Amino acid sequence: MHDPASPEILDLAGPGKYAVRVAGASRYQAALLALCGNERSRAAKPRKVTAQLWREPDNPHDPHAVRVAIDGETVGYLPRDLAPVFNELTTGRGEVFRVKAMIVGGWKNERDEGTFGVRLDI
């Protein structure tokens, strides 16, 4: 039986290209670092993960906003130009969607560190 307090999560399959870059990931670097075990590496390899997409119609900055979370941690948003399209295509199909994602970046060398980013397979 479905618990109304926890929304149903629907899986969305993508083409396997991880072409959609999550917007605003620069604001969530602490969360992304924690998701990567608090480690940076010289040979930072992409980490395949599962992300959840949550509609945020009450978002004060954008009523079409779609929040991207990994393991319950917000890591950014769908790009502003894609969010309305995503909402239109998924209207009536559910509230929360699960998609394949990849955390990229996070390298570290003698001179500097690279930031983390997230790409979605949708």
Phi, psi and omega in degrees: 000138182280128177275118182296340179287334178243116184294151175293139179252124180254137178277135174244126179269139178247179182278359179085016184259344180049048187270344183269116179274131179286133179277147174079010181299335180298335179278350185240032183297323180297317179294318180293320177298317178298319179295337179263022177074024180057033180231142170247156184219149174298322181255053183304118179255145176303141179249119178280131183219179174245133179245155174245138177253122183242124174291142178231072182295342179266008180298124184292343181265336183197112181292348178262004187303141176232111182281141177250126180231149174231126182050040177081356181260127175294132179236002178148200183221156170300146177305144185305327181282337180269334185303312179298322179295314178302313180299318180295317183289336184251002179304131179082359181261349181149179182253327184232138183234141179252131181224158173286144181216169179219128172270127182239163177084202179087019180286162178214134174224192184296332185263324186198181180234145175266147179280160176274152173221170179228136176238141183250146176261077177227000000 
